[in-house]
C-alpha cells in the first residue's frame, strides 16, 4: 500500500446496515482497493462481536462500551483517546465521520499526537443510534468543525452553512456521496438475483406476474405505516404486488398488526437489514423511501444507478439532489403517495423515463473513481500541510 496511513473514527460501522454505516463501508473499501492504508475504529455494540476483524480489506477495531447512552458515550470517548494515544505512531491522519462532540474531544488531543484531524459535515445526518447528548444542531456541528484541518461536505447546503458560520473556504472540500458499486440491471441478472434470494429464504418469492415494491432504509412508525396503508389500498383493488420492508428499525409487531388487519400478511413482508442491497435492487420494480435522511447517503444513489423508479418523502436535501424534472417523485402526505402509486401503475413509461433521467443526471456528476481520487488527494494534502 502507498500513501498516508488513515485512521477512520465512527461510532457505528459494519455489521450495522443503516445508511451512514453502509456508505462508510463502501467508501472505505473503495479507498482500500485504490491503495490507501486505512483502518477503522468504532464502537463494539454487541459483546459477541470481535474486538478486531477485517471487512472488505479494511481492518476494524471495536472498543467498549458502545456509545449508546450519555454515560457510555463519555467512557467510549475516554477509551478511544487512550487507544489512539497508544496507536498514534501508526497513523498519519485522523478522519471522523460525523461532526459533533467527538470531534471536539479528538481535536484537543491532535496537536499532542501531531496528526491532522479531518471530519465530515452533513447537517441533515440522521441521529439514529446516538446518545441524546450528541444530537446537536447543524450550527453546533459546524462549530465543532472549526479547528479541523479539512472538512468534507457532501452537499451544497452543507457547504453554504459552513461558510455562513465563518469557516474558511480553504478548509472545505466538496465530495459527493455516490453509488460506490453501481447496479447494472439486466434480465439475466434479475433472474439470478431472484434465485439467490429465494435460496436464502422461500419468503423471497415473487410470483410471475407480481410487481415488487421495496421499502428501504430506517424509518419511523408513522411514515412507514402510511406507506404500508397506501400499498394495501392498491392490493385491495386487485393489483398483483409484493412489498418487502427491509431493515426499517420499527418494532415489527406494530407493523404486522396493521398488515394482518388489512389481510395482506402474505403480500407485505418484513425483513431485517441487508449489508448488500445489490440483489434486492436487481429484482425491484419500485422503491419507497419514507425517511429520506436514512437513504440519501447510500441507498438512493444506488437505486438511481440501477434506474429503479423511486418515491421519496420530501425534504430539502432530496429536492437539491433531484433534478427539477424528478420532483414528481417526492411525496409528503398519504394522499400524494397514493396518487403517485396509482400513477406508477397507469404510466409506467413515465416513471421509467424519470428513473433513467435521474441516472443520466447523476452520471454527469462526479464518478466514483473521481471521488476516490479526491479522497486520496485530501489525505495526501493534509499530510503535506502537516509536514510543511
C-alpha positions as CSV (number, residue, x, y, z in Angstrom):
1,X,0.0,0.0,0.0
2,X,1.1,3.6,-0.7
3,X,0.2,7.0,0.6
4,X,-0.7,8.1,4.1
5,X,-2.0,5.8,6.8
6,X,-5.5,7.0,7.8
7,X,-7.5,6.2,10.9
8,X,-11.2,6.5,10.4
9,X,-13.3,7.1,13.6
10,X,-17.0,6.2,13.5
11,X,-19.4,5.3,16.3
12,X,-21.2,2.8,14.1
13,X,-19.8,0.6,11.3
14,X,-20.5,-2.8,9.7
15,X,-22.4,-5.0,10.6
16,X,-24.8,-2.1,11.1
17,X,-26.9,-1.6,8.0
18,X,-28.1,2.0,8.5
19,X,-27.4,4.3,5.5
20,X,-24.4,6.0,7.0
21,X,-22.7,2.7,8.0
22,X,-23.3,1.3,4.5
23,X,-21.9,4.4,2.9
24,X,-18.8,4.4,5.1
25,X,-18.2,0.7,4.5
26,X,-18.3,1.1,0.7
27,X,-16.3,4.3,0.8
28,X,-13.5,2.7,3.0
29,X,-13.5,-0.4,0.8
30,X,-13.1,1.6,-2.4
31,X,-10.2,3.6,-0.9
32,X,-8.5,0.5,0.3
33,X,-8.8,-1.0,-3.2
34,X,-7.3,2.2,-4.6
35,X,-4.2,1.7,-2.4
36,X,-4.9,3.7,0.7
37,X,-3.8,2.2,4.0
38,X,-7.0,2.7,6.0
39,X,-8.1,1.4,9.4
40,X,-11.5,1.9,11.2
41,X,-12.0,2.2,14.9
42,X,-15.6,2.1,16.1
43,X,-17.9,1.0,19.0
44,X,-18.3,-2.6,20.0
45,X,-22.1,-2.7,20.1
46,X,-22.5,-6.4,21.0
47,X,-20.4,-8.5,23.3
48,X,-20.2,-11.3,20.8
49,X,-18.8,-9.0,18.1
50,X,-15.0,-9.5,17.8
51,X,-12.8,-6.6,19.0
52,X,-10.8,-6.9,15.7
53,X,-11.8,-8.1,12.2
54,X,-11.1,-7.3,8.6
55,X,-14.1,-6.4,6.5
56,X,-13.7,-5.9,2.7
57,X,-10.0,-5.3,3.0
58,X,-10.4,-2.8,5.8
59,X,-9.1,-3.6,9.4
60,X,-11.8,-2.8,12.0
61,X,-11.1,-2.3,15.7
62,X,-14.1,-2.2,18.1
63,X,-14.0,-0.6,21.5
64,X,-16.2,-1.0,24.6
65,X,-18.5,0.4,25.7
66,X,-20.9,1.0,22.8
67,X,-21.7,4.8,22.9
68,X,-25.4,4.2,23.2
69,X,-26.1,6.5,26.2
70,X,-24.6,9.7,27.6
71,X,-22.7,7.7,30.3
72,X,-21.4,5.2,27.8
73,X,-20.5,8.0,25.3
74,X,-18.1,9.5,27.9
75,X,-16.4,6.2,28.5
76,X,-16.3,5.4,24.8
77,X,-14.5,8.7,24.1
78,X,-12.1,8.1,27.0
79,X,-11.2,4.6,25.8
80,X,-11.0,5.9,22.2
81,X,-8.5,8.6,23.2
82,X,-6.5,6.0,25.1
83,X,-6.5,3.6,22.2
84,X,-5.4,6.3,19.7
85,X,-2.7,7.6,22.0
86,X,-1.2,4.1,22.1
87,X,-1.5,3.7,18.3
88,X,-0.9,7.2,17.1
89,X,2.5,6.5,15.6
90,X,0.9,4.0,13.2
91,X,-1.3,6.7,11.5
92,X,-0.6,9.9,9.6
93,X,-4.0,11.5,9.8
94,X,-7.4,11.1,11.6
95,X,-10.8,11.3,9.9
96,X,-14.0,11.5,11.9
97,X,-17.1,10.6,10.0
98,X,-19.5,12.8,11.9
99,X,-19.2,16.4,13.3
100,X,-20.2,16.5,16.9
101,X,-18.7,16.4,20.4
102,X,-16.4,13.5,19.4
103,X,-14.6,15.9,17.0
104,X,-14.1,18.4,19.8
105,X,-12.6,15.7,22.1
106,X,-10.2,14.5,19.5
107,X,-9.2,18.0,18.3
108,X,-7.9,18.8,21.8
109,X,-5.5,15.8,21.5
110,X,-4.4,16.1,17.9
111,X,-1.7,18.7,18.5
112,X,-0.1,16.4,21.0
113,X,-0.5,13.4,18.6
114,X,0.9,15.5,15.8
115,X,-1.7,14.3,13.3
116,X,-4.2,16.4,11.3
117,X,-7.9,15.9,12.0
118,X,-10.4,15.8,9.2
119,X,-14.2,15.4,9.6
120,X,-17.4,15.1,7.6
121,X,-20.1,17.8,7.9
122,X,-23.6,16.8,6.9
123,X,-26.1,18.8,8.9
124,X,-29.1,16.6,8.0
125,X,-27.4,13.4,9.0
126,X,-29.7,11.1,11.0
127,X,-29.2,10.9,14.7
128,X,-30.0,7.2,14.7
129,X,-28.2,5.3,17.4
130,X,-26.7,8.4,19.0
131,X,-26.9,9.3,22.7
132,X,-29.1,12.4,23.4
133,X,-26.0,14.5,24.2
134,X,-24.7,14.0,20.7
135,X,-27.9,15.0,18.8
136,X,-26.8,18.6,18.3
137,X,-27.9,21.3,15.9
138,X,-26.4,21.9,12.5
139,X,-24.8,25.2,13.8
140,X,-23.3,23.4,16.7
141,X,-22.0,20.7,14.3
142,X,-20.4,23.5,12.2
143,X,-18.8,24.9,15.3
144,X,-17.3,21.5,16.1
145,X,-15.6,21.6,12.7
146,X,-14.0,24.9,13.2
147,X,-10.5,23.7,14.1
148,X,-10.4,20.7,11.8
149,X,-7.6,20.7,9.2
150,X,-10.1,19.9,6.5
151,X,-13.9,19.5,6.4
152,X,-15.7,17.2,3.9
153,X,-19.1,18.4,2.7
154,X,-21.3,16.1,0.6
155,X,-23.9,18.7,-0.4
156,X,-24.1,22.4,-1.5
157,X,-26.3,23.1,1.5
158,X,-23.7,21.8,3.9
159,X,-21.1,23.9,2.2
160,X,-23.2,27.1,2.5
161,X,-23.9,26.5,6.2
162,X,-20.2,26.2,7.0
163,X,-19.3,29.4,5.0
164,X,-22.2,31.2,6.8
165,X,-20.6,30.3,10.1
166,X,-17.2,31.8,9.1
167,X,-15.4,28.6,8.3
168,X,-12.6,29.3,5.9
169,X,-13.3,28.2,2.3
170,X,-9.8,26.8,2.0
171,X,-10.7,24.2,4.7
172,X,-13.9,22.9,2.9
173,X,-13.7,20.1,0.4
174,X,-16.8,19.1,-1.6
175,X,-17.0,15.3,-2.1
176,X,-20.4,14.0,-3.1
177,X,-22.0,10.7,-1.9
178,X,-22.1,8.4,-4.9
179,X,-23.1,4.9,-5.8
180,X,-19.9,3.1,-4.8
181,X,-21.0,-0.1,-6.5
182,X,-23.3,0.9,-9.4
183,X,-26.1,-1.5,-10.3
184,X,-26.2,-2.8,-13.9
185,X,-29.7,-4.3,-14.3
186,X,-30.3,-6.9,-16.9
187,X,-33.0,-9.7,-17.3
188,X,-30.3,-12.3,-16.7
189,X,-29.1,-10.6,-13.5
190,X,-32.6,-10.1,-12.3
191,X,-33.3,-13.8,-12.6
192,X,-30.0,-14.8,-10.9
193,X,-30.7,-12.3,-8.0
194,X,-34.3,-13.7,-7.7
195,X,-33.0,-17.2,-7.4
196,X,-30.3,-16.2,-5.0
197,X,-32.8,-14.5,-2.7
198,X,-35.2,-17.4,-2.9
199,X,-32.3,-19.8,-2.0
200,X,-31.7,-17.6,1.1
201,X,-35.4,-17.9,2.2
202,X,-38.6,-19.0,0.5
203,X,-40.2,-15.8,1.8
204,X,-38.3,-14.1,-1.0
205,X,-40.8,-15.4,-3.6
206,X,-42.0,-13.1,-6.4
207,X,-45.0,-14.7,-8.3
208,X,-44.5,-14.4,-12.0
209,X,-46.9,-11.5,-12.7
210,X,-46.4,-9.6,-9.5
211,X,-44.6,-6.3,-9.2
212,X,-42.1,-5.9,-6.4
213,X,-42.1,-2.8,-4.2
214,X,-39.2,-2.3,-1.8
215,X,-39.2,-0.1,1.3
216,X,-35.6,0.6,2.1
217,X,-33.9,2.5,4.9
218,X,-34.6,3.1,8.6
219,X,-37.9,4.8,9.2
220,X,-40.4,5.6,12.0
221,X,-43.7,4.1,12.7
222,X,-46.0,6.8,11.3
223,X,-44.4,7.3,7.8
224,X,-43.9,3.6,7.3
225,X,-47.5,2.8,8.3
226,X,-48.5,5.5,5.8
227,X,-46.6,3.7,3.0
228,X,-48.0,0.3,4.0
229,X,-51.6,1.6,4.0
230,X,-51.1,3.1,0.5
231,X,-49.8,-0.2,-0.8
232,X,-52.6,-2.2,1.0
233,X,-55.1,0.1,-0.8
234,X,-53.6,-0.9,-4.1
235,X,-53.8,-4.6,-3.2
236,X,-57.4,-4.1,-2.3
237,X,-58.1,-3.1,-6.0
238,X,-56.7,-6.4,-7.2
239,X,-53.2,-5.3,-8.2
240,X,-50.7,-8.1,-8.2
241,X,-48.0,-6.7,-5.9
242,X,-45.4,-7.8,-3.3
243,X,-43.9,-5.3,-0.8
244,X,-40.8,-6.1,1.1
245,X,-39.9,-3.8,4.0
246,X,-36.2,-4.1,4.6
247,X,-34.4,-3.1,7.8
248,X,-36.9,-0.4,8.9
249,X,-35.8,-0.3,12.5
250,X,-39.5,-0.1,13.5
251,X,-40.9,-2.5,16.1
252,X,-42.3,-5.4,13.9
253,X,-45.4,-6.1,16.0
254,X,-46.7,-2.6,15.3
255,X,-46.4,-3.1,11.6
256,X,-47.5,-6.7,11.5
257,X,-50.8,-5.9,13.3
258,X,-51.6,-3.3,10.7
259,X,-50.7,-5.6,7.8
260,X,-52.7,-8.5,9.2
261,X,-55.7,-6.3,9.9
262,X,-55.7,-5.3,6.2
263,X,-55.4,-9.0,5.2
264,X,-52.2,-8.8,3.3
265,X,-49.7,-10.5,5.5
266,X,-48.6,-12.8,2.7
267,X,-48.0,-9.9,0.3
268,X,-46.4,-7.4,2.6
269,X,-43.4,-8.9,4.4
270,X,-40.9,-7.5,7.0
271,X,-37.2,-8.4,6.9
272,X,-34.1,-7.4,8.8
273,X,-31.5,-5.2,7.2
274,X,-29.1,-6.3,4.4
275,X,-25.5,-5.3,4.2
276,X,-25.6,-5.8,0.5
277,X,-28.5,-4.4,-1.5
278,X,-27.4,-5.3,-5.0
279,X,-29.7,-8.4,-5.4
280,X,-32.7,-6.5,-3.9
281,X,-32.2,-3.7,-6.4
282,X,-31.9,-6.2,-9.3
283,X,-35.4,-7.5,-8.6
284,X,-37.1,-4.3,-7.6
285,X,-39.7,-2.6,-9.7
286,X,-40.3,0.3,-7.4
287,X,-38.6,1.7,-4.2
288,X,-40.3,3.7,-1.5
289,X,-38.1,5.8,0.9
290,X,-40.3,7.1,3.7
291,X,-37.3,8.6,5.6
292,X,-35.0,10.3,3.1
293,X,-32.4,11.2,5.8
294,X,-31.8,7.5,6.1
295,X,-31.4,6.8,2.4
296,X,-29.8,9.8,0.7
297,X,-26.1,8.9,1.6
298,X,-26.1,5.4,0.1
299,X,-29.4,3.8,-0.8
300,X,-30.9,6.4,-3.1
301,X,-27.7,6.8,-5.2
302,X,-27.5,3.0,-5.5
303,X,-31.2,2.8,-6.5
304,X,-30.7,5.6,-9.1
305,X,-27.7,3.8,-10.6
306,X,-29.9,0.8,-11.3
307,X,-32.6,3.0,-12.9
308,X,-35.3,1.9,-10.4
309,X,-38.4,4.1,-10.1
310,X,-38.4,5.6,-6.6
311,X,-40.9,7.6,-4.4
312,X,-39.2,9.7,-1.8
313,X,-40.5,11.5,1.3
314,X,-40.0,15.2,0.6
315,X,-37.1,17.1,2.2
316,X,-34.7,19.9,1.3
317,X,-31.6,17.8,0.6
318,X,-33.6,15.4,-1.7
319,X,-35.0,18.4,-3.6
320,X,-31.5,19.6,-4.1
321,X,-30.3,16.1,-5.1
322,X,-33.0,15.5,-7.7
323,X,-33.1,17.4,-11.0
324,X,-36.2,19.6,-11.2
325,X,-38.0,17.2,-13.6
326,X,-37.8,14.5,-11.0
327,X,-39.5,16.4,-8.2
328,X,-42.7,14.5,-9.1
329,X,-41.1,11.5,-7.3
330,X,-41.4,13.4,-3.9
331,X,-44.4,12.9,-1.7
332,X,-45.5,14.5,1.6
333,X,-48.9,13.0,2.5
334,X,-50.6,9.6,2.3
335,X,-52.9,11.1,-0.4
336,X,-49.9,12.2,-2.5
337,X,-48.2,8.9,-2.1
338,X,-51.4,7.0,-3.1
339,X,-51.7,9.3,-6.1
340,X,-48.1,8.6,-7.2
341,X,-48.6,4.8,-6.7
342,X,-51.6,4.9,-9.0
343,X,-49.8,7.0,-11.5
344,X,-46.9,4.5,-11.5
345,X,-49.4,1.7,-12.2
346,X,-51.0,3.6,-15.0
347,X,-48.0,5.4,-16.5
348,X,-45.1,3.0,-16.2
349,X,-43.2,4.6,-19.1
350,X,-43.3,8.0,-17.4
351,X,-41.7,6.5,-14.2
352,X,-39.1,4.6,-16.3
353,X,-38.2,7.8,-18.1
354,X,-37.8,9.7,-14.8
355,X,-35.6,6.9,-13.4
356,X,-33.4,7.0,-16.5
357,X,-33.2,10.8,-16.4
358,X,-32.0,10.7,-12.8
359,X,-29.4,8.0,-13.6
360,X,-28.1,10.1,-16.5
361,X,-28.1,13.3,-14.3
362,X,-26.0,11.5,-11.7
363,X,-23.7,10.0,-14.3
364,X,-22.9,13.6,-15.4
365,X,-21.7,14.4,-11.9
366,X,-18.6,13.1,-10.2
367,X,-17.8,9.5,-10.9
368,X,-16.9,7.1,-8.1
369,X,-13.4,7.0,-9.5
370,X,-13.1,10.8,-9.3
371,X,-14.5,10.7,-5.7
372,X,-11.9,8.1,-4.7
373,X,-9.1,10.2,-6.2
374,X,-10.5,13.3,-4.4
375,X,-10.4,11.4,-1.1
376,X,-6.8,10.2,-1.7
377,X,-5.8,13.8,-2.6
378,X,-7.4,15.1,0.5
379,X,-5.5,12.8,2.8
380,X,-2.2,13.4,1.0
381,X,-2.7,17.1,1.0
382,X,-3.4,17.1,4.7
383,X,-0.2,15.2,5.3
384,X,1.8,17.6,3.1
385,X,0.3,20.6,5.1
386,X,1.3,18.9,8.4
387,X,4.9,18.3,7.2
388,X,5.2,21.9,5.9
